[in-house]
Every structure is written in C-alpha cells, then in structure tokens.
Amino acid sequence: MHNDEPCRTITLTKGQKAICSEPDFAALSQHNWHACWDAKSQNYYAGRSMKIQGQYLNLMMHQVVCFTGLGMEPDHRNGDSLDNSRNNLRPANLSQNRHNTGKRSNNTSGYKGVIKQLRNGKWNGKWIARIKNQQQLYYLGIFDDPYEASLAYQRKAIELVGEFTNFG
C-alpha cells in the first residue's frame, strides 16, 4: 500500500525501481523499462524506448500513467521521480512543476529562494528573497536573516502556486 493505494514495483536498470499503482502494473510490466538519469533535476526517471516509423523515441512512465495533454505535464507530488503511482501524479504546467522541486545543489543560504546579496562581488551580510513564476521574477526584499527572507519567499510561493509549493 502506498498512500492507501495498492502499489507494485517494476525493476529498472542501474539498480533502480519504479512504483506504480496496482491497476497499471499489468500494462506497464509488459515492457522493459530502464532508469533514465536527468542531470538537471539530479533524479532518475523510468523510461523505455519505442520505435515509431524507424525512429527511436523515449517514453517516460509518468507520462504514460498521467497523460496530461498539451501545455501540461505530470508532476510528482512527493518529489520522488520514480513514484509513478496514480495518487502521486497530477497534471501541472511547467511553472507549477518547477516549483515542486527542492533547493538547488549550489544553495548557500539553506533556504529555497534566498540568496546572498553581493556588493562589488563581496557578500555584505544581507539576504535577498526572490521567486520566479511564469517567466516573471519577483524581488521580495533584502533581509538581515536568511530565515526571515525564507518566510517572505514562502508567503509569495503559496500565493503564486499554492499546492505545488515545495520549500525543500
């Protein structure tokens, strides 16, 4: 059971496993799925190749389980890119999907949306809160404390994207 939903696992390459809902298992397990590393998100995804008109195309498991249509894409609610259970996938636009990510690996503040303020290339001890949504960058203020800057980021993130907000 996964989130009160019966689930199964599908073994992938590279020692990885994908989770899917019980009703999807029979159809998904008929294919050979492999672990696809995404360098940008630093996550594995379950994918398979299929040949269409002589060309190989990659098909991702989360796209098969949660077909969204144009302008939308599946979003993993819990951030686990190998959890393709129905309860974990939801349609999202690109901006919503990007907001449901954790802190970047090069984060120096400890908080998502908070960066050091630099003056002439040197840190002046201040913190800037900012957020980007739908190609618009919002500057939320300059703060003495990174936690206070984080609170400003969190308030604006909830206002802009609601349930897709991930402060991780």
N, C-alpha and C positions, 0 to 999 in steps of 0.2 A: 504494500500500500504506500502511496505517495500522495500527500495532501488529500487523504481519504479517497484516493483513486487507485484502483489496481494497476500496477505497472510491471513491465518486464525490462530486461536489459538486452542489448544487442552488442556483441563483441565487435570492436573495431580493430584496426591496425594500431601499432605503436603502443600497445598495452592499454588502450582506452576503451571505455564502454559508454554507450548511449542509453538513455532511459526513454521508454515510450509507453503510452497507455496500452493496456491490455487489448482493447478493440483494434488498435493499429498494428499490433505485433505480427499477425499472420501475413499481412501485405508487405510490411517493411522487411521482415526476416527472409523474404524470398530473394533478396538482393544482397550483394557483397558491399558492405559499407566500409569506408576507411576513415581514419582520423585525419582531418584537414587542419593544419596549423595556420592560424591567422596572425601574422606578425603585428598588425596594427592593434588588434584587441588583446593580443597575448593569450588567446584561447584556442582550444581545439573545437571543431565542429564536425558533425557526422555528415559525410558526403559520399556520393557514388558517381561514377562516370557512366554516361549512356551515349550510344552512338545514334545520331539522327542525321540522315542524308549524308553519310560518310564523314561527319564531323563529331568529335567527342565533346560533350558538354558536361559540366559538373552540376549535379543536382544535390541540394542540401536537404537533409532530413527534416529540419524545422520548416522548410518551405513546403514540403510535401504534406506534413501534418497540419500546418496552419496556412492554407492558401489565402492570400490577402487581396490579390488584385493590384491594379496599377496604383502607384503612388504610396503604397503601404508595404510593410514588411513585418515578418514575425519578430516579436520581442520576447526574450526570456525573462519573465517576471523576477525570478530569483537570481538572475545573473549567471546561472550555470548553463553554458552554451551547449552542453551535452544532455541536458534535461529537456527532452522533446515531448514530455507528457502534455496532454491537452490542457490540464489545469495550469501549466507553466507558460504556455504560449498565448500571446494576444496580438492582434493587429496594432501596428504603430506606424506613424510617419517617421521619416528619417531623424527629425529633430527629437521626437519623443524617445526613439530608440537610443540615440546618443546620450540622452540624459540618464538613461538607465545603465550607466557604467560607473565603475568606481573611480577612485583617484588615479591620476596618471602615475606611471612608474617613476617619473622625474620630479614628483611633487616635493617641495621643500617646506611647506607650511604645516603639513599634517592634515590639511582640510581641503576638500574639493572646492574649487572656485576662489581660492585665496592664494595670492602671490606676493612676493616681496616687492616693495616699491624701491626702485633704483633711481638715484640721482647721480648723474655723471658716472654711471657704471658701478656705483657703490651703493650698498644697501644702507638706507637711512634709519632702519629700525621700525619702519611703518609697513603696514599690510594693506593690500588692495583687494577688495571683493569685486568680482565681476562674473557675468554669466552671458553665454551666447545662446540665443534661441531664434530659430527661423532666420538665420543669417544676420540677426541684429545683435550687437554687442552692448550690454548694459553695464555701465560702471556704477557700482553700488556704494562707493565711498572708500575713504582711507581711514585705517584704524591703528591704534597702538597695540592691540592684542589680536592675534590671529583667530582666537575663538569668537571674539565679537564680529570680526569680518565674516567668519563662517556662518554666524546667525543671520547676518544680512543676506548672504548667499542662499541660505536655506529658505528664508521667507520668500525671496523672489522666485526661487525654483518651484516652490509649492504653488505660487500664484501662476506661473507660466505653464507648468507641465503636470501639476497635480500628482496623480498616482504613479507617473513614470519617474518621479524624482528618486535618485539614489545618492545618498550622501557619502557612501563608502569610500 
